[in-house]
Amino acid sequence: MPTDEQLAFELLGRTDYGRVATSMRALPFLAASRHIVVDGKILLRMHKGYGYHQACIGSVVAYGADNLSTAGAQDIQWTVQLVGVCEAVEPTRAELELFGPGPRLVDGGPFDPVYLRIEPQFSTVHTLQAGHDRQLQHMR
């Protein structure tokens, strides 16, 4: 049976985007991010123009992703959360290929990528499975 961390990495590989959470000027915030899983670490690609990466670098952050809005009625829904220290990185060519192309525009301006890495210290995985009640709800 896989550990929570192994299962978290497997599930993160099934989706491309998640949210990084940290604090900025003592206030919590979430920012959307593209992610890939490489060698037991999470690599993030964010838009540099927002400046959110500056609050993440050197801080303990949480990163979460899920399939809650995309899972079908019979699918198992899942959420993943990883917590660890975040650092700026320069991705390798192979890692850049895993990310794929970035968006052309962000809020009307050109996309300027910045790359971060989270080495998870702990992870949690939660699953939800539709039961009989949900099936009856769809039959009405």
Backbone torsions as a table, in degrees:
resi	resn	phi	psi	omega
1	MET	NA	131.4	-177.6
2	PRO	-70.6	152.8	175.1
3	THR	-73.3	167.3	176.5
4	ASP	-57.6	-40.1	-179.0
5	GLU	-65.4	-43.1	178.9
6	GLN	-64.0	-43.5	178.3
7	LEU	-64.9	-39.6	178.1
8	ALA	-59.7	-46.2	179.8
9	PHE	-63.6	-41.4	178.9
10	GLU	-60.7	-46.3	-179.2
11	LEU	-68.3	-38.9	177.7
12	LEU	-61.5	-30.8	177.5
13	GLY	-67.4	-13.0	-179.3
14	ARG	-91.2	-6.2	179.6
15	THR	-137.6	155.0	-174.4
16	ASP	-98.1	-24.6	-173.0
17	TYR	-125.8	152.7	175.0
18	GLY	-152.6	-160.7	-179.3
19	ARG	-133.9	134.4	175.6
20	VAL	-99.2	137.1	-178.9
21	ALA	-121.9	132.5	175.5
22	THR	-155.9	-162.8	176.2
23	SER	-123.9	148.4	179.7
24	MET	-133.3	118.4	-176.0
25	ARG	54.9	45.2	176.3
26	ALA	68.8	11.2	177.8
27	LEU	-116.0	137.7	178.8
28	PRO	-72.4	148.2	174.2
29	PHE	-153.5	160.0	177.2
30	LEU	-119.2	143.6	175.6
31	ALA	-136.2	134.8	177.1
32	ALA	-68.8	147.1	-177.5
33	SER	-153.6	144.4	170.3
34	ARG	-81.7	140.4	-179.6
35	HIS	-135.6	155.7	167.4
36	ILE	-136.8	157.2	177.5
37	VAL	-106.9	123.7	-179.2
38	VAL	-139.5	120.9	174.4
39	ASP	51.1	46.0	176.8
40	GLY	73.4	17.3	178.2
41	LYS	-131.7	158.4	177.5
42	ILE	-105.7	123.9	174.4
43	LEU	-102.6	134.1	-178.2
44	LEU	-115.3	147.7	170.7
45	ARG	-123.6	122.2	-179.3
46	MET	-128.2	168.4	175.8
47	HIS	-83.9	119.9	-177.6
48	LYS	-64.5	-30.5	-175.9
49	GLY	-60.5	-25.0	178.3
50	TYR	-75.3	-27.7	-178.0
51	GLY	81.2	3.0	-179.0
52	TYR	-62.5	-31.6	-178.2
53	HIS	-59.4	-30.4	-179.1
54	GLN	-64.6	-33.8	177.3
55	ALA	-74.3	-24.8	-177.8
56	CYS	-82.7	-39.5	-173.9
57	ILE	-61.7	123.9	179.5
58	GLY	82.9	-1.0	-178.4
59	SER	-105.8	160.1	168.9
60	VAL	-80.7	125.7	-178.9
61	VAL	-125.2	161.9	170.2
62	ALA	-111.8	142.6	175.4
63	TYR	-127.3	130.1	-178.5
64	GLY	-132.5	149.1	175.0
65	ALA	-148.9	162.3	-178.7
66	ASP	-160.2	175.3	173.4
67	ASN	-121.3	24.1	-172.6
68	LEU	-59.9	-35.3	-178.1
69	SER	-92.3	-8.1	-176.9
70	THR	-113.2	-13.8	-179.0
71	ALA	-70.0	138.5	176.2
72	GLY	-75.5	172.1	-176.2
73	ALA	-59.6	-29.7	-178.9
74	GLN	-99.0	-3.3	-178.3
75	ASP	-81.7	156.4	171.7
76	ILE	-81.2	127.4	175.1
77	GLN	-88.6	147.6	-178.7
78	TRP	-143.5	154.4	171.5
79	THR	-133.6	144.6	179.3
80	VAL	-128.0	138.4	172.0
81	GLN	-136.4	131.7	176.4
82	LEU	-121.5	144.5	177.9
83	VAL	-127.8	133.4	178.6
84	GLY	-175.2	177.3	179.0
85	VAL	-79.6	139.0	-177.4
86	CYS	-106.7	138.8	177.7
87	GLU	-139.3	153.6	175.7
88	ALA	-75.3	143.1	178.7
89	VAL	-141.1	161.4	171.1
90	GLU	-110.2	110.5	-176.0
91	PRO	-69.2	153.5	174.7
92	THR	-75.1	168.1	176.6
93	ARG	-58.8	-42.0	179.6
94	ALA	-63.1	-40.2	178.2
95	GLU	-66.1	-41.0	176.8
96	LEU	-59.5	-38.8	177.8
97	GLU	-65.0	-37.7	177.4
98	LEU	-63.7	-36.3	177.3
99	PHE	-65.3	-34.5	-175.1
100	GLY	76.1	-176.9	-177.7
101	PRO	-67.9	145.9	176.1
102	GLY	-88.1	174.1	176.2
103	PRO	-66.5	154.1	178.3
104	ARG	-78.1	-43.4	-177.6
105	LEU	-127.0	148.2	172.8
106	VAL	-129.4	117.3	-177.3
107	ASP	50.3	39.5	176.4
108	GLY	86.7	-9.8	179.5
109	GLY	-109.8	166.1	-179.6
110	PRO	-66.1	141.0	177.3
111	PHE	-71.3	128.7	178.5
112	ASP	-123.9	101.8	-173.1
113	PRO	-76.2	148.5	169.6
114	VAL	-133.3	145.7	-173.7
115	TYR	-119.1	136.0	-178.9
116	LEU	-129.9	157.0	176.4
117	ARG	-129.8	136.7	174.8
118	ILE	-116.5	124.7	172.5
119	GLU	-99.7	105.2	-172.8
120	PRO	-62.4	135.2	173.6
121	GLN	-94.8	-32.7	171.2
122	PHE	-155.5	162.0	-178.0
123	SER	-143.1	155.0	174.4
124	THR	-133.0	145.7	175.4
125	VAL	-130.9	131.3	175.5
126	HIS	-125.9	139.8	178.5
127	THR	-124.3	148.7	176.0
128	LEU	-128.3	132.5	178.5
129	GLN	-121.9	130.5	-179.5
130	ALA	-60.2	135.7	179.2
131	GLY	-108.3	-170.5	-178.2
132	HIS	-59.8	-38.6	-178.9
133	ASP	-60.1	-41.8	-179.0
134	ARG	-69.0	-38.7	178.6
135	GLN	-62.9	-41.8	178.3
136	LEU	-64.0	-37.2	-179.3
137	GLN	-59.7	-40.3	-178.7
138	HIS	-76.2	-16.2	-177.9
139	MET	-85.4	-16.4	-176.4
140	ARG	-73.7	NA	NA
